[in-house]
Structure formats: C-alpha cells, structure tokens
Amino acid sequence: MPVEVKDALTLMVDFGMFIIGLLTLIVGIIALTQSKKK
C-alpha cells in the first residue's frame, strides 16, 4: 500500500474518531440539560 493512501486512511480514521467523540459530547450535554429541566 502506498504511503499516501495509508496516511489518508489514518487521517480519515482520526477524523472519524474526532467526529464521534464530538457527537458523544454534544449528546451528553443535551441529555444533561434535558434531565435538569425535568
């Protein structure tokens, strides 16, 4: 596998993990605010 392709895949995986972490954080904050309102 060429180095460029491997770097691109690594970058995509890192970016995907970052997006998942961000979404989890947002969902967690929303869940906390919703539970506080009740």
C-alpha distance matrix in Angstrom:
0.0 3.8 6.5 8.5 6.9 6.8 10.2 11.4 10.9 12.6 15.2 15.9 16.4 18.7 20.5 21.0 22.5 24.6 26.0 26.8 28.6 30.5 31.5 32.7 34.6 36.3 37.2 38.6 40.7 42.0 42.9 44.8 46.7 47.6 48.9 51.0 52.6 54.0
3.8 0.0 3.8 5.5 5.5 6.5 8.8 10.1 10.9 12.5 14.4 15.6 16.8 18.6 20.1 21.3 22.9 24.5 25.9 27.2 28.9 30.4 31.8 33.2 34.9 36.4 37.6 39.1 40.9 42.3 43.5 45.2 46.9 48.0 49.5 51.4 53.0 54.6
6.5 3.8 0.0 3.8 5.5 5.1 6.1 8.5 9.9 10.4 12.1 14.1 15.3 16.3 18.1 19.7 21.0 22.3 24.1 25.6 26.8 28.3 30.1 31.4 32.8 34.4 36.0 37.2 38.9 40.5 41.7 43.2 45.0 46.3 47.7 49.4 51.1 52.9
8.5 5.5 3.8 0.0 3.8 5.5 5.1 6.1 8.6 9.9 10.5 12.2 14.2 15.3 16.3 18.1 20.0 20.9 22.3 24.2 25.6 26.7 28.4 30.1 31.4 32.7 34.4 35.9 37.3 38.7 40.3 41.9 43.3 44.6 46.3 47.9 49.4 51.3
6.9 5.5 5.5 3.8 0.0 3.8 5.5 5.0 6.1 8.6 9.8 10.4 12.2 14.1 15.1 16.2 18.3 19.8 20.8 22.3 24.2 25.5 26.7 28.4 30.1 31.3 32.6 34.3 36.0 37.2 38.5 40.4 41.9 42.9 44.6 46.5 47.9 49.6
6.8 6.5 5.1 5.5 3.8 0.0 3.8 5.4 5.1 6.1 8.5 9.8 10.5 12.2 14.0 15.2 16.5 18.2 19.8 21.0 22.5 24.2 25.6 26.9 28.5 30.2 31.4 32.8 34.6 36.1 37.2 38.9 40.7 41.8 43.2 45.0 46.7 48.3
10.2 8.8 6.1 5.1 5.5 3.8 0.0 3.8 5.5 5.1 6.1 8.6 9.9 10.5 12.1 14.1 15.3 16.3 18.2 19.9 21.0 22.3 24.2 25.6 26.8 28.4 30.1 31.4 32.9 34.5 35.9 37.3 39.0 40.4 41.9 43.4 45.2 47.0
11.4 10.1 8.5 6.1 5.0 5.4 3.8 0.0 3.8 5.5 5.0 6.1 8.6 9.9 10.4 12.1 14.2 15.1 16.3 18.2 19.8 20.8 22.3 24.1 25.5 26.7 28.3 30.0 31.4 32.7 34.2 36.0 37.4 38.6 40.3 42.0 43.4 45.3
10.9 10.9 9.9 8.6 6.1 5.1 5.5 3.8 0.0 3.8 5.4 5.0 6.1 8.5 9.7 10.3 12.3 14.1 15.1 16.3 18.2 19.7 20.9 22.4 24.2 25.6 26.7 28.3 30.2 31.4 32.6 34.4 36.1 37.1 38.6 40.5 42.1 43.7
12.6 12.5 10.4 9.9 8.6 6.1 5.1 5.5 3.8 0.0 3.8 5.5 5.1 6.1 8.5 9.8 10.6 12.2 14.2 15.3 16.5 18.3 19.9 21.0 22.5 24.3 25.7 26.8 28.6 30.3 31.4 32.9 34.7 36.0 37.3 39.1 40.9 42.5
15.2 14.4 12.1 10.5 9.8 8.5 6.1 5.0 5.4 3.8 0.0 3.8 5.5 5.1 6.0 8.5 9.9 10.4 12.2 14.2 15.3 16.3 18.2 19.9 20.9 22.4 24.2 25.5 26.9 28.5 30.0 31.5 33.0 34.4 36.0 37.5 39.2 41.1
15.9 15.6 14.1 12.2 10.4 9.8 8.6 6.1 5.0 5.5 3.8 0.0 3.8 5.5 5.0 6.0 8.6 9.7 10.4 12.1 14.1 15.1 16.3 18.1 19.8 20.9 22.3 24.0 25.6 26.8 28.2 30.1 31.5 32.6 34.3 36.1 37.5 39.2
16.4 16.8 15.3 14.2 12.2 10.5 9.9 8.6 6.1 5.1 5.5 3.8 0.0 3.8 5.4 5.0 6.2 8.5 9.8 10.5 12.2 14.1 15.3 16.4 18.3 19.9 20.9 22.3 24.3 25.7 26.7 28.4 30.3 31.3 32.7 34.6 36.3 37.8
18.7 18.6 16.3 15.3 14.1 12.2 10.5 9.9 8.5 6.1 5.1 5.5 3.8 0.0 3.8 5.4 5.2 6.2 8.7 9.9 10.5 12.3 14.3 15.3 16.5 18.4 20.0 21.0 22.6 24.4 25.6 26.9 28.8 30.2 31.5 33.1 34.9 36.7
20.5 20.1 18.1 16.3 15.1 14.0 12.1 10.4 9.7 8.5 6.0 5.0 5.4 3.8 0.0 3.8 5.5 5.0 6.2 8.6 9.8 10.4 12.3 14.2 15.2 16.5 18.3 19.8 21.1 22.5 24.2 25.7 27.1 28.4 30.2 31.7 33.2 35.1
21.0 21.3 19.7 18.1 16.2 15.2 14.1 12.1 10.3 9.8 8.5 6.0 5.0 5.4 3.8 0.0 3.8 5.3 5.1 6.2 8.6 9.8 10.5 12.2 14.2 15.3 16.4 18.2 20.0 21.0 22.3 24.2 25.8 26.7 28.4 30.3 31.7 33.4
22.5 22.9 21.0 20.0 18.3 16.5 15.3 14.2 12.3 10.6 9.9 8.6 6.2 5.2 5.5 3.8 0.0 3.8 5.5 5.1 6.1 8.5 9.9 10.4 12.2 14.2 15.2 16.3 18.3 19.9 20.8 22.4 24.4 25.5 26.8 28.6 30.4 32.0
24.6 24.5 22.3 20.9 19.8 18.2 16.3 15.1 14.1 12.2 10.4 9.7 8.5 6.2 5.0 5.3 3.8 0.0 3.8 5.5 5.1 6.1 8.6 9.9 10.5 12.3 14.2 15.2 16.5 18.4 19.9 21.1 22.7 24.3 25.7 27.1 28.9 30.9
26.0 25.9 24.1 22.3 20.8 19.8 18.2 16.3 15.1 14.2 12.2 10.4 9.8 8.7 6.2 5.1 5.5 3.8 0.0 3.8 5.4 5.0 6.1 8.5 9.8 10.5 12.2 14.0 15.3 16.4 18.1 19.9 21.1 22.3 24.2 25.8 27.2 29.0
26.8 27.2 25.6 24.2 22.3 21.0 19.9 18.2 16.3 15.3 14.2 12.1 10.5 9.9 8.6 6.2 5.1 5.5 3.8 0.0 3.8 5.4 5.1 6.1 8.6 9.9 10.5 12.1 14.2 15.3 16.2 18.2 20.0 20.8 22.3 24.3 25.9 27.3
28.6 28.9 26.8 25.6 24.2 22.5 21.0 19.8 18.2 16.5 15.3 14.1 12.2 10.5 9.8 8.6 6.1 5.1 5.4 3.8 0.0 3.8 5.5 5.1 6.1 8.7 9.9 10.4 12.3 14.3 15.2 16.4 18.4 19.9 21.0 22.6 24.6 26.3
30.5 30.4 28.3 26.7 25.5 24.2 22.3 20.8 19.7 18.3 16.3 15.1 14.1 12.3 10.4 9.8 8.5 6.1 5.0 5.4 3.8 0.0 3.8 5.5 5.1 6.2 8.6 9.8 10.6 12.4 14.2 15.4 16.7 18.3 20.0 21.3 22.9 25.0
31.5 31.8 30.1 28.4 26.7 25.6 24.2 22.3 20.9 19.9 18.2 16.3 15.3 14.3 12.3 10.5 9.9 8.6 6.1 5.1 5.5 3.8 0.0 3.8 5.4 5.1 6.1 8.4 9.9 10.5 12.1 14.1 15.4 16.3 18.2 20.0 21.2 23.0
32.7 33.2 31.4 30.1 28.4 26.9 25.6 24.1 22.4 21.0 19.9 18.1 16.4 15.3 14.2 12.2 10.4 9.9 8.5 6.1 5.1 5.5 3.8 0.0 3.8 5.5 5.2 6.0 8.6 9.9 10.4 12.2 14.3 15.2 16.3 18.3 20.1 21.5
34.6 34.9 32.8 31.4 30.1 28.5 26.8 25.5 24.2 22.5 20.9 19.8 18.3 16.5 15.2 14.2 12.2 10.5 9.8 8.6 6.1 5.1 5.4 3.8 0.0 3.8 5.5 5.1 6.2 8.7 9.8 10.6 12.4 14.2 15.4 16.6 18.6 20.6
36.3 36.4 34.4 32.7 31.3 30.2 28.4 26.7 25.6 24.3 22.4 20.9 19.9 18.4 16.5 15.3 14.2 12.3 10.5 9.9 8.7 6.2 5.1 5.5 3.8 0.0 3.8 5.4 5.1 6.2 8.6 9.9 10.7 12.2 14.3 15.5 16.8 18.9
37.2 37.6 36.0 34.4 32.6 31.4 30.1 28.3 26.7 25.7 24.2 22.3 20.9 20.0 18.3 16.4 15.2 14.2 12.2 10.5 9.9 8.6 6.1 5.2 5.5 3.8 0.0 3.8 5.5 5.1 6.0 8.6 9.9 10.4 12.2 14.2 15.5 17.0
38.6 39.1 37.2 35.9 34.3 32.8 31.4 30.0 28.3 26.8 25.5 24.0 22.3 21.0 19.8 18.2 16.3 15.2 14.0 12.1 10.4 9.8 8.4 6.0 5.1 5.4 3.8 0.0 3.8 5.5 5.1 6.2 8.7 9.8 10.6 12.4 14.5 15.9
40.7 40.9 38.9 37.3 36.0 34.6 32.9 31.4 30.2 28.6 26.9 25.6 24.3 22.6 21.1 20.0 18.3 16.5 15.3 14.2 12.3 10.6 9.9 8.6 6.2 5.1 5.5 3.8 0.0 3.8 5.4 5.1 6.2 8.6 10.0 10.7 12.6 14.8
42.0 42.3 40.5 38.7 37.2 36.1 34.5 32.7 31.4 30.3 28.5 26.8 25.7 24.4 22.5 21.0 19.9 18.4 16.4 15.3 14.3 12.4 10.5 9.9 8.7 6.2 5.1 5.5 3.8 0.0 3.8 5.4 5.2 6.0 8.6 9.9 10.8 12.8
42.9 43.5 41.7 40.3 38.5 37.2 35.9 34.2 32.6 31.4 30.0 28.2 26.7 25.6 24.2 22.3 20.8 19.9 18.1 16.2 15.2 14.2 12.1 10.4 9.8 8.6 6.0 5.1 5.4 3.8 0.0 3.8 5.6 5.1 6.1 8.6 10.1 11.2
44.8 45.2 43.2 41.9 40.4 38.9 37.3 36.0 34.4 32.9 31.5 30.1 28.4 26.9 25.7 24.2 22.4 21.1 19.9 18.2 16.4 15.4 14.1 12.2 10.6 9.9 8.6 6.2 5.1 5.4 3.8 0.0 3.8 5.5 5.2 6.2 8.8 10.4
46.7 46.9 45.0 43.3 41.9 40.7 39.0 37.4 36.1 34.7 33.0 31.5 30.3 28.8 27.1 25.8 24.4 22.7 21.1 20.0 18.4 16.7 15.4 14.3 12.4 10.7 9.9 8.7 6.2 5.2 5.6 3.8 0.0 3.8 5.5 5.1 6.4 9.1
47.6 48.0 46.3 44.6 42.9 41.8 40.4 38.6 37.1 36.0 34.4 32.6 31.3 30.2 28.4 26.7 25.5 24.3 22.3 20.8 19.9 18.3 16.3 15.2 14.2 12.2 10.4 9.8 8.6 6.0 5.1 5.5 3.8 0.0 3.8 5.5 5.3 6.8
48.9 49.5 47.7 46.3 44.6 43.2 41.9 40.3 38.6 37.3 36.0 34.3 32.7 31.5 30.2 28.4 26.8 25.7 24.2 22.3 21.0 20.0 18.2 16.3 15.4 14.3 12.2 10.6 10.0 8.6 6.1 5.2 5.5 3.8 0.0 3.8 5.5 5.5
51.0 51.4 49.4 47.9 46.5 45.0 43.4 42.0 40.5 39.1 37.5 36.1 34.6 33.1 31.7 30.3 28.6 27.1 25.8 24.3 22.6 21.3 20.0 18.3 16.6 15.5 14.2 12.4 10.7 9.9 8.6 6.2 5.1 5.5 3.8 0.0 3.8 5.6
52.6 53.0 51.1 49.4 47.9 46.7 45.2 43.4 42.1 40.9 39.2 37.5 36.3 34.9 33.2 31.7 30.4 28.9 27.2 25.9 24.6 22.9 21.2 20.1 18.6 16.8 15.5 14.5 12.6 10.8 10.1 8.8 6.4 5.3 5.5 3.8 0.0 3.8
54.0 54.6 52.9 51.3 49.6 48.3 47.0 45.3 43.7 42.5 41.1 39.2 37.8 36.7 35.1 33.4 32.0 30.9 29.0 27.3 26.3 25.0 23.0 21.5 20.6 18.9 17.0 15.9 14.8 12.8 11.2 10.4 9.1 6.8 5.5 5.6 3.8 0.0
